[in-house]
Amino acid sequence: MSLNEKSENVRLFTRILVLGILVLFLLFPFMTQSGRTPWVCVFHETTGLSCPMCGMSRSLWALTHFHIKEAFEFHIFGPVIYLTAVGSLFCILYDLVLGKSISRKIYRNIRKFIFPVVILWILYWLVRMILEYIQVWPFPV
């Protein structure tokens, strides 16, 4: 097996693995009741504050049940993450089915937005923690 064939096999395996993870991610909200998860947030249990992901499961659940307003109320980045996952799923399926690499072009452009989104996410989390601490956060925790 040549080096080129090995790298192509690794690329195919990676795409299939990511595809499986995305499918599980997209199906997860359908497998829970009201978006409640069976695990406990260690950060929240330890500090009493919301973690950066707090409300994400409920947001994804609300979005998959077409409760758009509630999805944004539970976590403002929930719909963004879900739509990104759906878009990634279609890109990977396109790559696998047609053998063309559209995802590389898209991901190359998306990299420009990752840092600003992470900064916005951290700012959102800090504002949310401050508003929860002074007890004026208007949305469910």
TIMI-2910 file (N, C-alpha, C, CB; in pm, 1 decimal, decimal comma, always signed):
<rs>
+----------+----------+----------+----------+----------+----------+----------+----------+----------+----------+----------+----------+------+
!      n_x !      n_y !      n_z !     ca_x !     ca_y !     ca_z !      c_x !      c_y !      c_z !     cb_x !     cb_y !     cb_z ! resn !
+----------+----------+----------+----------+----------+----------+----------+----------+----------+----------+----------+----------+------+
!    +85,7 !   -117,5 !     +0,0 !     +0,0 !     +0,0 !     +0,0 !    +90,0 !   +123,4 !     +0,0 !    -97,3 !     +0,0 !   +123,2 !  Met !
!    +66,7 !   +213,0 !    -91,7 !   +150,9 !   +331,9 !   -102,3 !   +110,3 !   +435,6 !     +2,8 !   +141,4 !   +392,4 !   -244,1 !  Ser !
!   +197,1 !   +532,1 !    +20,9 !   +172,8 !   +638,8 !   +117,1 !    +46,9 !   +718,1 !    +81,7 !   +293,6 !   +732,0 !   +123,8 !  Leu !
!    +25,1 !   +739,6 !    -46,9 !    -93,4 !   +812,7 !    -92,7 !   -221,5 !   +735,4 !    -60,1 !    -84,7 !   +839,3 !   -244,2 !  Asn !
!   -219,2 !   +603,1 !    -78,5 !   -337,1 !   +521,6 !    -46,0 !   -362,9 !   +521,7 !   +103,8 !   -319,0 !   +377,4 !    -96,2 !  Glu !
!   -255,5 !   +515,8 !   +184,8 !   -271,9 !   +519,0 !   +330,3 !   -332,9 !   +650,8 !   +375,7 !   -137,3 !   +496,9 !   +400,0 !  Lys !
!   -283,4 !   +761,2 !   +319,5 !   -338,2 !   +890,6 !   +360,3 !   -483,7 !   +904,9 !   +315,8 !   -253,8 !  +1005,2 !   +302,4 !  Ser !
!   -517,7 !   +849,1 !   +201,7 !   -657,1 !   +852,3 !   +155,1 !   -745,6 !   +767,5 !   +246,9 !   -667,0 !   +801,3 !     +8,5 !  Glu !
!   -695,5 !   +652,7 !   +292,0 !   -770,5 !   +567,9 !   +385,0 !   -789,3 !   +638,2 !   +519,0 !   -698,6 !   +433,4 !   +405,5 !  Asn !
!   -685,5 !   +705,0 !   +566,2 !   -695,7 !   +778,0 !   +692,5 !   -797,3 !   +890,7 !   +677,9 !   -557,5 !   +834,2 !   +735,6 !  Val !
!   -793,7 !   +961,9 !   +566,2 !   -889,3 !  +1069,4 !   +540,1 !  -1033,2 !  +1016,2 !   +537,3 !   -855,9 !  +1139,0 !   +407,0 !  Arg !
!  -1053,2 !   +903,6 !   +471,9 !  -1186,0 !   +842,5 !   +464,9 !  -1232,4 !   +799,4 !   +603,9 !  -1185,3 !   +721,7 !   +368,9 !  Leu !
!  -1144,1 !   +735,2 !   +680,5 !  -1178,5 !   +692,4 !   +816,2 !  -1215,4 !   +813,1 !   +902,2 !  -1061,1 !   +614,8 !   +880,3 !  Phe !
!  -1137,6 !   +920,2 !   +891,0 !  -1164,7 !  +1040,9 !   +968,8 !  -1300,0 !  +1099,8 !   +932,7 !  -1054,8 !  +1144,7 !   +946,5 !  Thr !
!  -1330,7 !  +1105,5 !   +804,8 !  -1460,8 !  +1159,4 !   +762,9 !  -1575,5 !  +1074,5 !   +815,2 !  -1468,3 !  +1168,3 !   +610,5 !  Arg !
!  -1560,0 !   +944,3 !   +809,7 !  -1666,1 !   +855,7 !   +858,5 !  -1681,4 !   +869,3 !  +1010,1 !  -1636,0 !   +708,5 !   +820,6 !  Ile !
!  -1569,1 !   +879,6 !  +1080,8 !  -1573,4 !   +897,7 !  +1226,3 !  -1642,3 !  +1029,4 !  +1262,3 !  -1430,7 !   +894,2 !  +1285,4 !  Leu !
!  -1603,9 !  +1136,7 !  +1197,1 !  -1666,4 !  +1267,0 !  +1223,1 !  -1813,8 !  +1263,5 !  +1185,1 !  -1593,8 !  +1379,1 !  +1145,2 !  Val !
!  -1846,9 !  +1197,4 !  +1077,1 !  -1985,6 !  +1183,1 !  +1035,4 !  -2067,0 !  +1113,2 !  +1144,6 !  -1994,3 !  +1104,5 !   +902,8 !  Leu !
!  -2013,5 !  +1004,7 !  +1199,6 !  -2081,9 !   +933,2 !  +1307,4 !  -2102,1 !  +1019,9 !  +1430,6 !  -2004,0 !   +809,2 !  +1345,0 !  Gly !
!  -1999,5 !  +1095,8 !  +1466,4 !  -2009,9 !  +1184,8 !  +1582,5 !  -2114,5 !  +1292,6 !  +1557,6 !  -1873,3 !  +1249,3 !  +1614,2 !  Ile !
!  -2115,4 !  +1349,7 !  +1437,9 !  -2214,5 !  +1451,9 !  +1404,6 !  -2356,6 !  +1397,0 !  +1408,5 !  -2185,6 !  +1509,8 !  +1267,3 !  Leu !
!  -2374,5 !  +1276,9 !  +1357,4 !  -2507,7 !  +1215,4 !  +1359,3 !  -2553,3 !  +1195,4 !  +1504,2 !  -2507,0 !  +1079,3 !  +1282,9 !  Val !
!  -2464,2 !  +1145,7 !  +1590,0 !  -2499,9 !  +1129,8 !  +1731,6 !  -2532,0 !  +1264,9 !  +1795,7 !  -2385,5 !  +1060,9 !  +1808,5 !  Leu !
!  -2451,7 !  +1366,0 !  +1762,7 !  -2474,5 !  +1500,0 !  +1815,6 !  -2611,3 !  +1553,0 !  +1773,2 !  -2363,9 !  +1595,1 !  +1768,8 !  Phe !
!  -2645,6 !  +1532,2 !  +1647,1 !  -2772,3 !  +1583,0 !  +1595,8 !  -2891,8 !  +1502,9 !  +1647,5 !  -2771,1 !  +1581,3 !  +1444,2 !  Leu !
!  -2870,3 !  +1375,6 !  +1678,2 !  -2979,2 !  +1292,3 !  +1729,9 !  -2995,5 !  +1304,0 !  +1880,9 !  -2955,4 !  +1147,6 !  +1692,9 !  Leu !
!  -2891,1 !  +1349,0 !  +1951,0 !  -2895,1 !  +1355,6 !  +2096,5 !  -3018,6 !  +1426,6 !  +2152,2 !  -2772,7 !  +1424,4 !  +2145,9 !  Phe !
!  -3054,4 !  +1544,9 !  +2101,8 !  -3172,0 !  +1612,6 !  +2157,9 !  -3301,3 !  +1531,4 !  +2146,2 !  -3190,8 !  +1745,2 !  +2089,4 !  Pro !
!  -3309,6 !  +1442,5 !  +2047,0 !  -3428,9 !  +1359,9 !  +2033,5 !  -3431,5 !  +1246,5 !  +2135,1 !  -3437,4 !  +1303,5 !  +1893,3 !  Phe !
!  -3315,8 !  +1215,7 !  +2193,3 !  -3305,5 !  +1102,3 !  +2285,6 !  -3322,9 !  +1142,5 !  +2430,8 !  -3172,6 !  +1034,3 !  +2268,6 !  Met !
!  -3340,7 !  +1271,4 !  +2458,8 !  -3357,0 !  +1316,6 !  +2596,4 !  -3494,0 !  +1378,3 !  +2613,5 !  -3247,2 !  +1417,1 !  +2635,0 !  Thr !
!  -3539,8 !  +1380,7 !  +2737,4 !  -3667,7 !  +1444,9 !  +2766,2 !  -3640,7 !  +1587,5 !  +2811,2 !  -3747,9 !  +1366,2 !  +2874,7 !  Gln !
!  -3702,4 !  +1683,1 !  +2747,6 !  -3691,9 !  +1824,7 !  +2782,2 !  -3548,9 !  +1875,6 !  +2780,2 !  -3751,2 !  +1848,6 !  +2917,7 !  Ser !
!  -3460,3 !  +1806,1 !  +2712,9 !  -3322,8 !  +1850,8 !  +2704,1 !  -3241,7 !  +1825,8 !  +2829,1 !  -3319,7 !  +1994,0 !  +2672,6 !  Gly !
!  -3298,3 !  +1758,0 !  +2925,2 !  -3225,9 !  +1726,3 !  +3049,0 !  -3132,7 !  +1608,6 !  +3023,1 !  -3324,8 !  +1693,7 !  +3165,7 !  Arg !
!  -3013,1 !  +1619,5 !  +3074,6 !  -2914,2 !  +1514,0 !  +3054,1 !  -2900,1 !  +1430,1 !  +3179,9 !  -2778,4 !  +1573,6 !  +3014,2 !  Thr !
!  -2854,9 !  +1306,2 !  +3165,9 !  -2841,3 !  +1219,0 !  +3283,1 !  -2716,7 !  +1248,7 !  +3366,4 !  -2838,3 !  +1074,9 !  +3238,8 !  Pro !
!  -2629,4 !  +1337,6 !  +3320,6 !  -2508,3 !  +1366,8 !  +3396,1 !  -2518,9 !  +1502,0 !  +3464,2 !  -2385,8 !  +1363,1 !  +3304,8 !  Trp !
!  -2427,7 !  +1526,2 !  +3556,7 !  -2427,2 !  +1648,0 !  +3635,4 !  -2307,2 !  +1732,1 !  +3593,7 !  -2423,5 !  +1616,5 !  +3787,6 !  Val !
!  -2325,0 !  +1861,5 !  +3586,3 !  -2215,8 !  +1952,6 !  +3552,9 !  -2128,5 !  +1972,8 !  +3676,1 !  -2270,4 !  +2088,7 !  +3500,8 !  Cys !
!  -2004,9 !  +1928,9 !  +3668,9 !  -1911,4 !  +1938,7 !  +3782,0 !  -1883,7 !  +2085,3 !  +3815,1 !  -1778,5 !  +1864,7 !  +3750,1 !  Val !
!  -1867,9 !  +2168,5 !  +3712,7 !  -1841,8 !  +2311,1 !  +3734,8 !  -1956,5 !  +2374,7 !  +3812,6 !  -1821,3 !  +2384,3 !  +3600,3 !  Phe !
!  -2079,4 !  +2348,8 !  +3769,8 !  -2196,4 !  +2407,3 !  +3835,8 !  -2212,1 !  +2353,5 !  +3978,2 !  -2323,5 !  +2378,4 !  +3754,2 !  His !
!  -2190,1 !  +2224,1 !  +3995,4 !  -2202,7 !  +2164,5 !  +4128,4 !  -2096,6 !  +2217,7 !  +4224,1 !  -2192,8 !  +2012,7 !  +4119,2 !  Glu !
!  -1978,3 !  +2247,5 !  +4172,1 !  -1868,5 !  +2295,8 !  +4255,6 !  -1881,4 !  +2443,5 !  +4288,5 !  -1736,6 !  +2270,7 !  +4187,0 !  Thr !
!  -1913,6 !  +2525,7 !  +4187,1 !  -1913,0 !  +2670,9 !  +4206,4 !  -2051,9 !  +2730,8 !  +4226,9 !  -1848,2 !  +2736,7 !  +4088,5 !  Thr !
!  -2154,8 !  +2661,5 !  +4181,8 !  -2289,2 !  +2717,2 !  +4186,9 !  -2318,4 !  +2811,7 !  +4071,6 !  -2309,5 !  +2788,9 !  +4316,7 !  Gly !
!  -2219,5 !  +2829,2 !  +3983,5 !  -2235,3 !  +2916,3 !  +3867,3 !  -2254,3 !  +2833,4 !  +3741,4 !  -2113,9 !  +3009,4 !  +3852,1 !  Leu !
!  -2306,8 !  +2896,1 !  +3639,8 !  -2323,8 !  +2827,6 !  +3511,7 !  -2188,6 !  +2810,8 !  +3444,2 !  -2421,0 !  +2905,3 !  +3419,9 !  Ser !
!  -2170,3 !  +2697,9 !  +3378,5 !  -2048,5 !  +2676,2 !  +3300,1 !  -2069,8 !  +2735,9 !  +3160,8 !  -2012,7 !  +2523,2 !  +3291,2 !  Cys !
!  -1966,1 !  +2744,7 !  +3078,5 !  -1984,8 !  +2801,7 !  +2944,7 !  -2084,7 !  +2724,2 !  +2858,9 !  -1852,5 !  +2807,4 !  +2873,5 !  Pro !
!  -2106,4 !  +2596,9 !  +2887,9 !  -2200,2 !  +2514,8 !  +2810,9 !  -2337,6 !  +2503,5 !  +2876,9 !  -2142,6 !  +2376,4 !  +2791,1 !  Met !
!  -2355,4 !  +2565,9 !  +2991,2 !  -2480,3 !  +2552,9 !  +3066,7 !  -2599,5 !  +2596,5 !  +2980,8 !  -2474,2 !  +2636,9 !  +3196,7 !  Cys !
!  -2695,3 !  +2508,2 !  +2966,4 !  -2814,7 !  +2535,4 !  +2887,2 !  -2804,4 !  +2486,0 !  +2744,0 !  -2842,6 !  +2681,9 !  +2886,9 !  Gly !
!  -2687,5 !  +2436,8 !  +2704,9 !  -2668,0 !  +2394,7 !  +2566,3 !  -2757,0 !  +2274,8 !  +2530,5 !  -2520,8 !  +2359,7 !  +2542,3 !  Met !
!  -2763,8 !  +2174,7 !  +2617,4 !  -2847,4 !  +2056,9 !  +2588,7 !  -2993,0 !  +2097,3 !  +2571,7 !  -2834,6 !  +1952,0 !  +2701,2 !  Ser !
!  -3040,7 !  +2182,3 !  +2661,9 !  -3179,6 !  +2228,3 !  +2652,6 !  -3201,3 !  +2314,3 !  +2529,0 !  -3218,2 !  +2306,9 !  +2778,0 !  Arg !
!  -3099,2 !  +2391,8 !  +2492,4 !  -3108,7 !  +2474,3 !  +2371,3 !  -3119,7 !  +2386,1 !  +2247,2 !  -2986,2 !  +2568,0 !  +2359,5 !  Ser !
!  -3036,5 !  +2283,1 !  +2240,0 !  -3041,2 !  +2192,1 !  +2125,4 !  -3174,1 !  +2117,4 !  +2121,0 !  -2924,4 !  +2092,1 !  +2131,3 !  Leu !
!  -3221,7 !  +2075,3 !  +2237,6 !  -3350,4 !  +2006,3 !  +2244,0 !  -3461,4 !  +2098,7 !  +2193,6 !  -3380,3 !  +1959,1 !  +2388,7 !  Trp !
!  -3462,2 !  +2224,5 !  +2242,2 !  -3565,6 !  +2320,0 !  +2200,4 !  -3558,7 !  +2344,4 !  +2049,9 !  -3550,1 !  +2453,5 !  +2276,5 !  Ala !
!  -3438,9 !  +2355,0 !  +1997,7 !  -3423,0 !  +2380,4 !  +1854,5 !  -3474,6 !  +2263,7 !  +1770,9 !  -3276,3 !  +2407,0 !  +1821,7 !  Leu !
!  -3446,2 !  +2141,0 !  +1812,5 !  -3492,4 !  +2025,4 !  +1736,1 !  -3643,8 !  +2008,0 !  +1744,4 !  -3423,5 !  +1899,4 !  +1785,6 !  Thr !
!  -3706,2 !  +2073,2 !  +1841,5 !  -3851,5 !  +2069,6 !  +1852,5 !  -3914,7 !  +2201,0 !  +1806,3 !  -3892,4 !  +2039,7 !  +1996,3 !  His !
!  -3835,3 !  +2278,3 !  +1730,1 !  -3880,3 !  +2402,5 !  +1666,6 !  -3926,3 !  +2509,4 !  +1764,7 !  -3991,6 !  +2372,4 !  +1572,2 !  Phe !
!  -3867,9 !  +2509,6 !  +1884,8 !  -3891,1 !  +2615,8 !  +1982,0 !  -3771,9 !  +2711,6 !  +1973,1 !  -3908,9 !  +2557,9 !  +2128,7 !  His !
!  -3770,6 !  +2791,9 !  +1868,5 !  -3655,1 !  +2875,4 !  +1836,6 !  -3626,3 !  +2976,9 !  +1947,1 !  -3677,6 !  +2947,8 !  +1704,4 !  Ile !
!  -3729,4 !  +3043,7 !  +1994,6 !  -3711,7 !  +3145,0 !  +2099,2 !  -3649,9 !  +3082,9 !  +2224,0 !  -3846,6 !  +3211,4 !  +2133,9 !  Lys !
!  -3702,5 !  +2968,7 !  +2265,9 !  -3649,4 !  +2901,9 !  +2384,8 !  -3506,5 !  +2853,2 !  +2362,1 !  -3739,2 !  +2784,3 !  +2424,0 !  Glu !
!  -3476,0 !  +2812,0 !  +2240,3 !  -3340,2 !  +2765,9 !  +2210,1 !  -3239,6 !  +2877,4 !  +2236,3 !  -3330,1 !  +2717,8 !  +2063,4 !  Ala !
!  -3271,0 !  +2999,1 !  +2193,0 !  -3181,8 !  +3112,7 !  +2218,2 !  -3181,8 !  +3153,2 !  +2365,3 !  -3222,6 !  +3231,8 !  +2132,0 !  Phe !
!  -3295,0 !  +3134,3 !  +2434,7 !  -3300,3 !  +3168,7 !  +2576,4 !  -3214,8 !  +3074,1 !  +2660,6 !  -3444,5 !  +3166,1 !  +2625,7 !  Glu !
!  -3215,4 !  +2946,5 !  +2628,8 !  -3135,4 !  +2852,0 !  +2705,9 !  -2986,5 !  +2875,3 !  +2684,9 !  -3171,6 !  +2708,9 !  +2668,1 !  Phe !
!  -2944,3 !  +2894,9 !  +2562,9 !  -2804,2 !  +2926,8 !  +2533,0 !  -2799,5 !  +2992,2 !  +2396,2 !  -2713,1 !  +2798,6 !  +2537,5 !  His !
!  -2744,9 !  +3112,1 !  +2392,0 !  -2747,6 !  +3189,4 !  +2267,2 !  -2667,7 !  +3122,3 !  +2155,4 !  -2693,1 !  +3329,4 !  +2291,6 !  Ile !
!  -2568,2 !  +3039,7 !  +2190,7 !  -2487,6 !  +2973,7 !  +2088,3 !  -2540,9 !  +2835,4 !  +2050,1 !  -2345,2 !  +2961,3 !  +2136,3 !  Phe !
!  -2646,5 !  +2788,6 !  +2115,6 !  -2703,4 !  +2657,3 !  +2083,8 !  -2744,2 !  +2644,1 !  +1937,8 !  -2823,0 !  +2630,7 !  +2171,6 !  Gly !
!  -2827,8 !  +2735,2 !  +1887,3 !  -2866,5 !  +2725,9 !  +1746,2 !  -2747,5 !  +2740,0 !  +1650,8 !  -2969,6 !  +2832,2 !  +1714,4 !  Pro !
!  -2650,8 !  +2822,3 !  +1687,5 !  -2531,9 !  +2839,0 !  +1602,5 !  -2454,4 !  +2707,4 !  +1593,7 !  -2440,3 !  +2951,8 !  +1657,8 !  Val !
!  -2433,9 !  +2643,7 !  +1707,7 !  -2361,8 !  +2516,2 !  +1711,1 !  -2438,4 !  +2409,8 !  +1632,6 !  -2339,9 !  +2469,9 !  +1857,1 !  Ile !
!  -2569,6 !  +2405,6 !  +1650,8 !  -2649,2 !  +2303,9 !  +1583,5 !  -2646,4 !  +2322,7 !  +1431,5 !  -2793,3 !  +2307,5 !  +1634,5 !  Tyr !
!  -2662,3 !  +2445,8 !  +1386,1 !  -2660,0 !  +2472,1 !  +1242,3 !  -2521,0 !  +2446,1 !  +1183,2 !  -2703,0 !  +2616,9 !  +1214,1 !  Leu !
!  -2417,3 !  +2473,7 !  +1259,5 !  -2281,5 !  +2442,0 !  +1215,5 !  -2264,5 !  +2291,4 !  +1200,4 !  -2177,8 !  +2497,9 !  +1314,6 !  Thr !
!  -2318,7 !  +2215,9 !  +1295,7 !  -2309,9 !  +2069,6 !  +1288,1 !  -2387,3 !  +2016,0 !  +1168,2 !  -2362,8 !  +2005,9 !  +1417,5 !  Ala !
!  -2504,5 !  +2071,4 !  +1143,2 !  -2584,2 !  +2027,9 !  +1027,1 !  -2508,9 !  +2059,7 !   +897,6 !  -2724,5 !  +2097,0 !  +1026,8 !  Val !
!  -2452,9 !  +2179,5 !   +888,2 !  -2375,4 !  +2217,0 !   +770,0 !  -2254,3 !  +2126,8 !   +751,4 !  -2330,7 !  +2362,0 !   +780,0 !  Gly !
!  -2186,1 !  +2094,5 !   +861,3 !  -2070,5 !  +2004,9 !   +854,3 !  -2112,1 !  +1865,5 !   +808,6 !  -2000,5 !  +1996,9 !   +990,7 !  Ser !
!  -2226,4 !  +1821,2 !   +856,4 !  -2277,2 !  +1690,2 !   +816,6 !  -2297,7 !  +1684,6 !   +666,0 !  -2408,7 !  +1658,6 !   +889,5 !  Leu !
!  -2360,0 !  +1787,3 !   +610,7 !  -2383,3 !  +1789,4 !   +466,0 !  -2253,2 !  +1799,4 !   +387,6 !  -2474,3 !  +1905,7 !   +429,2 !  Phe !
!  -2156,5 !  +1876,0 !   +437,7 !  -2026,5 !  +1886,0 !   +369,4 !  -1955,5 !  +1751,2 !   +365,7 !  -1937,3 !  +1990,0 !   +438,8 !  Cys !
!  -1956,3 !  +1681,7 !   +478,6 !  -1889,0 !  +1552,0 !   +484,2 !  -1961,4 !  +1450,8 !   +396,1 !  -1881,5 !  +1500,9 !   +629,5 !  Ile !
!  -2094,9 !  +1451,4 !   +398,4 !  -2169,8 !  +1361,5 !   +311,1 !  -2139,9 !  +1392,0 !   +164,1 !  -2321,0 !  +1373,2 !   +338,7 !  Leu !
!  -2132,5 !  +1518,6 !   +129,8 !  -2098,4 !  +1560,1 !     -6,4 !  -1961,0 !  +1504,9 !    -43,9 !  -2100,5 !  +1715,2 !    -19,3 !  Tyr !
!  -1864,5 !  +1519,9 !    +46,9 !  -1728,8 !  +1469,6 !    +22,0 !  -1728,3 !  +1318,4 !     +1,6 !  -1636,0 !  +1506,7 !   +138,2 !  Asp !
!  -1801,3 !  +1247,8 !    +88,4 !  -1801,1 !  +1101,1 !    +82,3 !  -1873,6 !  +1048,6 !    -41,3 !  -1865,6 !  +1043,5 !   +207,7 !  Leu !
!  -1988,5 !  +1106,6 !    -71,9 !  -2069,3 !  +1056,1 !   -182,0 !  -2009,8 !  +1093,0 !   -318,3 !  -2211,1 !  +1109,8 !   -171,0 !  Val !
!  -1971,3 !  +1218,9 !   -334,4 !  -1923,5 !  +1263,9 !   -465,1 !  -1771,6 !  +1255,7 !   -480,8 !  -1968,1 !  +1405,2 !   -488,7 !  Leu !
!  -1702,5 !  +1232,1 !   -369,9 !  -1557,5 !  +1221,7 !   -377,4 !  -1488,4 !  +1353,8 !   -401,8 !  -1519,8 !  +1126,8 !   -484,3 !  Gly !
!  -1561,1 !  +1462,7 !   -389,6 !  -1502,6 !  +1595,9 !   -406,5 !  -1484,3 !  +1657,7 !   -268,3 !  -1592,6 !  +1687,0 !   -497,6 !  Lys !
!  -1384,4 !  +1740,1 !   -255,0 !  -1354,7 !  +1797,8 !   -124,1 !  -1402,4 !  +1941,6 !   -114,9 !  -1205,4 !  +1790,8 !    -95,6 !  Ser !
!  -1527,7 !  +1956,8 !    -76,6 !  -1581,3 !  +2091,0 !    -54,7 !  -1549,4 !  +2136,7 !    +87,2 !  -1734,1 !  +2094,2 !    -79,7 !  Ile !
!  -1537,6 !  +2042,6 !   +181,4 !  -1519,3 !  +2079,1 !   +321,6 !  -1387,4 !  +2150,8 !   +346,2 !  -1526,9 !  +1955,9 !   +408,2 !  Ser !
!  -1282,5 !  +2115,0 !   +275,5 !  -1153,7 !  +2183,0 !   +295,3 !  -1165,9 !  +2331,5 !   +264,7 !  -1044,7 !  +2119,8 !   +206,7 !  Arg !
!  -1232,6 !  +2364,6 !   +156,0 !  -1249,4 !  +2505,0 !   +118,3 !  -1331,6 !  +2580,4 !   +222,7 !  -1316,3 !  +2515,7 !    -19,5 !  Lys !
!  -1437,3 !  +2516,5 !   +268,9 !  -1524,1 !  +2580,9 !   +367,3 !  -1451,5 !  +2596,6 !   +500,2 !  -1653,5 !  +2500,2 !   +386,4 !  Ile !
!  -1385,4 !  +2490,2 !   +547,9 !  -1316,6 !  +2496,8 !   +676,7 !  -1200,8 !  +2595,7 !   +674,1 !  -1265,7 !  +2359,0 !   +716,0 !  Tyr !
!  -1137,4 !  +2612,2 !   +560,0 !  -1029,5 !  +2709,5 !   +547,5 !  -1083,7 !  +2850,7 !   +573,7 !   -964,1 !  +2701,1 !   +406,6 !  Arg !
!  -1204,3 !  +2878,7 !   +525,3 !  -1265,5 !  +3010,0 !   +547,8 !  -1324,6 !  +3024,1 !   +687,3 !  -1373,2 !  +3034,9 !   +444,9 !  Asn !
!  -1371,3 !  +2915,4 !   +743,7 !  -1432,5 !  +2920,4 !   +877,1 !  -1328,4 !  +2949,4 !   +984,5 !  -1504,1 !  +2788,3 !   +908,2 !  Ile !
!  -1204,7 !  +2906,7 !   +961,6 !  -1099,9 !  +2928,7 !  +1061,8 !  -1087,5 !  +3075,9 !  +1100,5 !   -966,2 !  +2878,0 !  +1009,5 !  Arg !
!  -1121,1 !  +3165,1 !  +1009,6 !  -1114,0 !  +3309,2 !  +1037,5 !  -1212,2 !  +3349,4 !  +1147,0 !  -1142,4 !  +3389,7 !   +909,9 !  Lys !
!  -1320,9 !  +3273,9 !  +1161,1 !  -1426,4 !  +3310,7 !  +1254,4 !  -1415,5 !  +3241,8 !  +1390,2 !  -1558,8 !  +3279,5 !  +1193,8 !  Phe !
!  -1330,1 !  +3142,8 !  +1402,6 !  -1324,2 !  +3065,3 !  +1526,4 !  -1281,2 !  +3151,7 !  +1645,0 !  -1228,2 !  +2947,7 !  +1510,1 !  Ile !
!  -1173,0 !  +3226,0 !  +1630,7 !  -1124,2 !  +3307,8 !  +1741,8 !  -1227,7 !  +3410,7 !  +1786,6 !   -995,2 !  +3378,3 !  +1702,1 !  Phe !
!  -1287,0 !  +3489,3 !  +1695,2 !  -1390,1 !  +3585,4 !  +1739,9 !  -1510,0 !  +3517,3 !  +1806,5 !  -1438,9 !  +3667,9 !  +1621,2 !  Pro !
!  -1549,6 !  +3400,7 !  +1757,3 !  -1663,1 !  +3330,0 !  +1818,5 !  -1627,9 !  +3283,7 !  +1959,5 !  -1704,9 !  +3209,0 !  +1731,9 !  Val !
!  -1506,8 !  +3234,5 !  +1978,4 !  -1463,1 !  +3191,9 !  +2112,6 !  -1462,2 !  +3311,8 !  +2207,6 !  -1321,5 !  +3126,3 !  +2106,6 !  Val !
!  -1413,1 !  +3425,3 !  +2161,8 !  -1412,2 !  +3546,7 !  +2245,1 !  -1555,4 !  +3588,1 !  +2279,7 !  -1338,6 !  +3663,0 !  +2172,2 !  Ile !
!  -1644,3 !  +3587,6 !  +2181,8 !  -1785,0 !  +3621,1 !  +2208,6 !  -1847,8 !  +3523,7 !  +2307,5 !  -1865,6 !  +3621,5 !  +2078,3 !  Leu !
!  -1815,7 !  +3394,4 !  +2292,6 !  -1869,4 !  +3292,2 !  +2382,5 !  -1823,1 !  +3319,3 !  +2525,8 !  -1825,5 !  +3150,3 !  +2337,0 !  Trp !
!  -1695,3 !  +3351,4 !  +2543,5 !  -1642,3 !  +3380,0 !  +2677,3 !  -1707,9 !  +3504,8 !  +2734,3 !  -1489,0 !  +3397,5 !  +2673,1 !  Ile !
!  -1724,6 !  +3608,4 !  +2652,5 !  -1791,8 !  +3730,1 !  +2698,7 !  -1937,2 !  +3702,2 !  +2738,0 !  -1786,9 !  +3838,0 !  +2589,6 !  Leu !
!  -2006,8 !  +3623,2 !  +2656,3 !  -2145,0 !  +3584,4 !  +2687,2 !  -2150,7 !  +3511,5 !  +2822,0 !  -2203,1 !  +3494,2 !  +2574,5 !  Tyr !
!  -2056,5 !  +3419,5 !  +2842,1 !  -2052,5 !  +3342,8 !  +2966,3 !  -2026,0 !  +3434,3 !  +3085,6 !  -1945,0 !  +3233,5 !  +2958,5 !  Trp !
!  -1931,4 !  +3527,7 !  +3073,3 !  -1900,3 !  +3619,3 !  +3183,2 !  -2019,8 !  +3708,0 !  +3216,8 !  -1779,1 !  +3705,9 !  +3147,5 !  Leu !
!  -2084,6 !  +3762,4 !  +3114,6 !  -2203,8 !  +3845,0 !  +3137,6 !  -2312,5 !  +3761,8 !  +3204,0 !  -2256,0 !  +3905,4 !  +3004,5 !  Val !
!  -2328,8 !  +3640,5 !  +3155,6 !  -2431,5 !  +3552,2 !  +3212,6 !  -2402,5 !  +3522,1 !  +3359,5 !  -2439,8 !  +3420,7 !  +3132,6 !  Arg !
!  -2277,0 !  +3494,6 !  +3393,2 !  -2241,3 !  +3466,4 !  +3533,3 !  -2265,6 !  +3588,6 !  +3620,7 !  -2093,7 !  +3422,3 !  +3544,2 !  Met !
!  -2229,5 !  +3707,4 !  +3571,9 !  -2249,8 !  +3829,8 !  +3649,9 !  -2398,7 !  +3853,2 !  +3673,1 !  -2186,7 !  +3951,5 !  +3578,2 !  Ile !
!  -2479,2 !  +3838,5 !  +3566,9 !  -2623,1 !  +3859,8 !  +3581,1 !  -2688,8 !  +3754,1 !  +3669,1 !  -2688,9 !  +3860,7 !  +3444,7 !  Leu !
!  -2638,5 !  +3630,9 !  +3663,9 !  -2690,2 !  +3527,3 !  +3753,3 !  -2653,3 !  +3559,6 !  +3898,3 !  -2635,3 !  +3388,0 !  +3713,1 !  Glu !
!  -2531,4 !  +3608,4 !  +3918,9 !  -2484,0 !  +3638,9 !  +4053,6 !  -2567,2 !  +3749,6 !  +4117,3 !  -2336,6 !  +3679,3 !  +4050,4 !  Tyr !
!  -2599,8 !  +3852,8 !  +4038,6 !  -2682,5 !  +3959,7 !  +4094,7 !  -2831,7 !  +3930,7 !  +4075,2 !  -2646,2 !  +4094,2 !  +4030,3 !  Ile !
!  -2859,8 !  +3811,8 !  +4026,1 !  -2995,2 !  +3756,3 !  +4014,7 !  -3087,6 !  +3839,1 !  +3925,0 !  -3056,7 !  +3744,5 !  +4151,9 !  Gln !
!  -3035,0 !  +3879,2 !  +3808,7 !  -3120,8 !  +3948,2 !  +3712,0 !  -3119,6 !  +3877,4 !  +3576,6 !  -3075,8 !  +4094,2 !  +3695,4 !  Val !
!  -3059,5 !  +3758,0 !  +3568,5 !  -3058,0 !  +3682,5 !  +3442,4 !  -3201,9 !  +3643,9 !  +3409,9 !  -2965,2 !  +3554,3 !  +3452,0 !  Trp !
!  -3254,4 !  +3689,6 !  +3295,3 !  -3397,7 !  +3672,5 !  +3267,4 !  -3435,8 !  +3534,2 !  +3213,0 !  -3441,5 !  +3776,8 !  +3169,4 !  Pro !
!  -3338,1 !  +3448,7 !  +3184,5 !  -3368,0 !  +3321,9 !  +3119,7 !  -3345,9 !  +3204,8 !  +3214,1 !  -3283,0 !  +3305,1 !  +2995,2 !  Phe !
!  -3400,3 !  +3087,8 !  +3181,8 !  -3382,8 !  +2971,8 !  +3268,1 !  -3236,5 !  +2927,9 !  +3274,7 !  -3469,6 !  +2856,7 !  +3219,2 !  Pro !
!  -3197,8 !  +2882,0 !  +3391,8 !  -3060,0 !  +2832,1 !  +3410,2 !  -3062,4 !  +2682,9 !  +3421,1 !  -2993,2 !  +2893,4 !  +3535,2 !  Val !
+----------+----------+----------+----------+----------+----------+----------+----------+----------+----------+----------+----------+------+
</rs>
